[in-house]
C-alpha cells in the first residue's frame, strides 16, 4: 500500500485502529449487508435452477434496454458520489452540494425506472409477487435493493440540507428552516416523479406529438407546475445565506454516506448480471 | 465558485483531488457495462459468455470498492472487515447454487 496516499482523518479523535469508529461501524454494516443480499440472490438463483410449472419466461418479461439504462445511471450516480466526497475532503462545500444533488437526481431516475418496470410487470405482463415463484423472488430481491436506494436518496437529502446549517444557528430557527427545506424537497420529488412517469406512459401509449402534449398538459399540468414551483423554492433555499457549519471536518460523515451509496451500486452490479443478463445466456432449468 | 480555505484554517484538509481518477474509472465502468450487454447477444459458446460476464462484473465490483469506496487508499482493516462479509455471503451463494444444481436436487414438480 502506498503510505503517502493513505487516507488521513484529521477531524477524527484518535482510535485504536487509527480509523474513525463510525467508519469501522459502517464497513461492518456493509459486510453484514453482503450476507443479507447473498441470501436473497441465492434464493432467486436456486428457484431459477428448477422453475416450477407456470413460471413466466424472464426474457419475455424483462425490458433489458430499460434495465441497462438504469444500470448506467446508477454507475454514474456512484461517480457523482465519489466526486462529492472528494470535494468535501478539500473543503469545497458548494461543489459537494452540486454533486450530491446530481447523485439524488440519478438515484431518483433509477427508482423511477424501477417503478416503471414493476408497473409493467404487474399490469402488462401479469407477474406479481404472489402468482409465481419467479415473481416472489424477483420482487423481493429487486424491491429490497430499491428500498436501499430510496433510503440512500433520503440520507443524501438530509446531508444536503445539513450542509446549510449556519455557524450561528439557533435551535428553533434552524430546525424550522431545515424542516421546510425537507418538505419542499419531498414535494418536488413526489410531484416530479409522478409527472415524469405519467409522461413516459402517455408517450409510450400515444407517441410524442402535439395532441399528446396538449392532453398531458391538460391532465397533469398542475403537477408539472407544482414541480417547477417547488424546485424554485428549493433553489431559493439553496442560495448562499452566510457562513455555514459544514466543512472538511464533516468529510467522514459524507464518506460514510458515500460508502452506503457505492454499496448499493455494487449490489446492483451483481443483480444486473445474475438476475438479468444470465437469463439471456442460460435459460432457467438448464444449469447443470 | 468555491473559495479555497487557507491551509491553516479550521476545516481545511490536505487531500489531493482524485477527480480525474474517478472520472476515468467511471468511463471504464460504463464501457464494461456496454460490453456485458453486447455479450449476451453474441453467438459465442455459453461457457465463454458466462465466464466473461462473471469476470467483467467482478472487475466492475473491484473497481468500485477499491477506488470509489477508497479501499485502495484506506487501512487494510477496512478491506478485511468487508471481505469477511463478502466471502461469507458469496460462499453461501456459491454453496447453495452448487447444492441445488445436483441432479438429486431436482424437485418432482419442476418444469421438464
HADDOCK unambig.tbl for C-alpha pairs under 7 A between the chains (distance, minus, plus):
assign (segid A and resid 5 and name CA) (segid B and resid 73 and name CA) 6.01 0.50 0.50
assign (segid A and resid 6 and name CA) (segid B and resid 73 and name CA) 4.70 0.50 0.50
assign (segid A and resid 6 and name CA) (segid B and resid 74 and name CA) 5.69 0.50 0.50
assign (segid A and resid 7 and name CA) (segid B and resid 73 and name CA) 5.81 0.50 0.50
assign (segid A and resid 7 and name CA) (segid B and resid 74 and name CA) 5.56 0.50 0.50
assign (segid A and resid 24 and name CA) (segid B and resid 78 and name CA) 6.78 0.50 0.50
assign (segid A and resid 27 and name CA) (segid B and resid 78 and name CA) 6.35 0.50 0.50
assign (segid A and resid 27 and name CA) (segid B and resid 81 and name CA) 6.44 0.50 0.50
assign (segid A and resid 27 and name CA) (segid B and resid 82 and name CA) 5.82 0.50 0.50
assign (segid A and resid 28 and name CA) (segid B and resid 81 and name CA) 6.08 0.50 0.50
assign (segid A and resid 28 and name CA) (segid B and resid 82 and name CA) 6.54 0.50 0.50
assign (segid A and resid 30 and name CA) (segid B and resid 82 and name CA) 6.73 0.50 0.50
assign (segid A and resid 31 and name CA) (segid B and resid 81 and name CA) 6.72 0.50 0.50
assign (segid A and resid 31 and name CA) (segid B and resid 82 and name CA) 4.73 0.50 0.50
assign (segid A and resid 31 and name CA) (segid B and resid 84 and name CA) 6.72 0.50 0.50
assign (segid A and resid 31 and name CA) (segid B and resid 85 and name CA) 4.00 0.50 0.50
assign (segid A and resid 31 and name CA) (segid B and resid 86 and name CA) 6.14 0.50 0.50
assign (segid A and resid 32 and name CA) (segid B and resid 85 and name CA) 5.66 0.50 0.50
assign (segid A and resid 34 and name CA) (segid B and resid 85 and name CA) 5.70 0.50 0.50
assign (segid A and resid 34 and name CA) (segid B and resid 86 and name CA) 5.49 0.50 0.50
assign (segid A and resid 34 and name CA) (segid B and resid 89 and name CA) 5.62 0.50 0.50
assign (segid A and resid 35 and name CA) (segid B and resid 85 and name CA) 5.95 0.50 0.50
assign (segid A and resid 35 and name CA) (segid B and resid 86 and name CA) 6.81 0.50 0.50
assign (segid A and resid 35 and name CA) (segid B and resid 88 and name CA) 6.40 0.50 0.50
assign (segid A and resid 35 and name CA) (segid B and resid 89 and name CA) 3.98 0.50 0.50
assign (segid A and resid 38 and name CA) (segid B and resid 89 and name CA) 4.64 0.50 0.50
assign (segid A and resid 38 and name CA) (segid B and resid 90 and name CA) 6.11 0.50 0.50
assign (segid A and resid 38 and name CA) (segid B and resid 92 and name CA) 6.91 0.50 0.50
assign (segid A and resid 38 and name CA) (segid B and resid 93 and name CA) 5.83 0.50 0.50
assign (segid A and resid 39 and name CA) (segid B and resid 93 and name CA) 6.66 0.50 0.50
assign (segid A and resid 42 and name CA) (segid B and resid 93 and name CA) 4.88 0.50 0.50
assign (segid A and resid 42 and name CA) (segid B and resid 96 and name CA) 6.60 0.50 0.50
assign (segid A and resid 42 and name CA) (segid B and resid 97 and name CA) 6.83 0.50 0.50
assign (segid A and resid 45 and name CA) (segid B and resid 97 and name CA) 6.94 0.50 0.50
assign (segid A and resid 46 and name CA) (segid B and resid 97 and name CA) 5.83 0.50 0.50
assign (segid A and resid 46 and name CA) (segid B and resid 100 and name CA) 6.30 0.50 0.50
assign (segid A and resid 49 and name CA) (segid B and resid 101 and name CA) 6.76 0.50 0.50
assign (segid A and resid 50 and name CA) (segid B and resid 106 and name CA) 6.52 0.50 0.50
assign (segid A and resid 50 and name CA) (segid B and resid 110 and name CA) 5.57 0.50 0.50
assign (segid A and resid 50 and name CA) (segid B and resid 111 and name CA) 6.92 0.50 0.50
assign (segid A and resid 51 and name CA) (segid B and resid 110 and name CA) 5.58 0.50 0.50
assign (segid A and resid 51 and name CA) (segid B and resid 111 and name CA) 6.08 0.50 0.50
assign (segid A and resid 52 and name CA) (segid B and resid 109 and name CA) 6.09 0.50 0.50
assign (segid A and resid 52 and name CA) (segid B and resid 110 and name CA) 4.19 0.50 0.50
assign (segid A and resid 52 and name CA) (segid B and resid 111 and name CA) 5.42 0.50 0.50
assign (segid A and resid 53 and name CA) (segid B and resid 110 and name CA) 5.96 0.50 0.50
assign (segid A and resid 53 and name CA) (segid B and resid 111 and name CA) 5.04 0.50 0.50
assign (segid A and resid 72 and name CA) (segid B and resid 30 and name CA) 6.49 0.50 0.50
assign (segid A and resid 76 and name CA) (segid B and resid 26 and name CA) 6.77 0.50 0.50
assign (segid A and resid 79 and name CA) (segid B and resid 22 and name CA) 6.43 0.50 0.50
assign (segid A and resid 79 and name CA) (segid B and resid 23 and name CA) 6.88 0.50 0.50
assign (segid A and resid 79 and name CA) (segid B and resid 26 and name CA) 6.06 0.50 0.50
assign (segid A and resid 82 and name CA) (segid B and resid 68 and name CA) 5.65 0.50 0.50
assign (segid A and resid 83 and name CA) (segid B and resid 19 and name CA) 6.49 0.50 0.50
assign (segid A and resid 86 and name CA) (segid B and resid 17 and name CA) 6.38 0.50 0.50
assign (segid A and resid 86 and name CA) (segid B and resid 18 and name CA) 6.77 0.50 0.50
assign (segid A and resid 89 and name CA) (segid B and resid 13 and name CA) 6.05 0.50 0.50
assign (segid A and resid 89 and name CA) (segid B and resid 15 and name CA) 6.12 0.50 0.50
assign (segid A and resid 90 and name CA) (segid B and resid 12 and name CA) 6.58 0.50 0.50
assign (segid A and resid 90 and name CA) (segid B and resid 13 and name CA) 5.29 0.50 0.50
assign (segid A and resid 90 and name CA) (segid B and resid 14 and name CA) 6.71 0.50 0.50
assign (segid A and resid 90 and name CA) (segid B and resid 15 and name CA) 5.84 0.50 0.50
assign (segid A and resid 91 and name CA) (segid B and resid 11 and name CA) 6.50 0.50 0.50
assign (segid A and resid 91 and name CA) (segid B and resid 12 and name CA) 5.69 0.50 0.50
assign (segid A and resid 91 and name CA) (segid B and resid 13 and name CA) 6.56 0.50 0.50
assign (segid A and resid 92 and name CA) (segid B and resid 2 and name CA) 5.77 0.50 0.50
assign (segid A and resid 94 and name CA) (segid B and resid 2 and name CA) 6.27 0.50 0.50
assign (segid A and resid 247 and name CA) (segid B and resid 11 and name CA) 5.18 0.50 0.50
assign (segid A and resid 248 and name CA) (segid B and resid 11 and name CA) 4.66 0.50 0.50
assign (segid A and resid 248 and name CA) (segid B and resid 12 and name CA) 5.73 0.50 0.50
assign (segid A and resid 248 and name CA) (segid B and resid 13 and name CA) 5.96 0.50 0.50
assign (segid A and resid 249 and name CA) (segid B and resid 11 and name CA) 5.16 0.50 0.50
assign (segid A and resid 259 and name CA) (segid B and resid 69 and name CA) 5.73 0.50 0.50
assign (segid A and resid 262 and name CA) (segid B and resid 69 and name CA) 6.69 0.50 0.50
assign (segid A and resid 266 and name CA) (segid B and resid 61 and name CA) 5.63 0.50 0.50
assign (segid A and resid 269 and name CA) (segid B and resid 57 and name CA) 6.40 0.50 0.50
assign (segid A and resid 269 and name CA) (segid B and resid 61 and name CA) 6.83 0.50 0.50
assign (segid A and resid 270 and name CA) (segid B and resid 57 and name CA) 6.75 0.50 0.50
assign (segid A and resid 273 and name CA) (segid B and resid 53 and name CA) 6.92 0.50 0.50
assign (segid A and resid 277 and name CA) (segid B and resid 40 and name CA) 6.77 0.50 0.50
assign (segid A and resid 280 and name CA) (segid B and resid 40 and name CA) 6.22 0.50 0.50
assign (segid A and resid 281 and name CA) (segid B and resid 40 and name CA) 6.10 0.50 0.50
assign (segid A and resid 281 and name CA) (segid B and resid 46 and name CA) 6.46 0.50 0.50
assign (segid A and resid 287 and name CA) (segid B and resid 101 and name CA) 6.67 0.50 0.50
assign (segid A and resid 288 and name CA) (segid B and resid 101 and name CA) 5.66 0.50 0.50
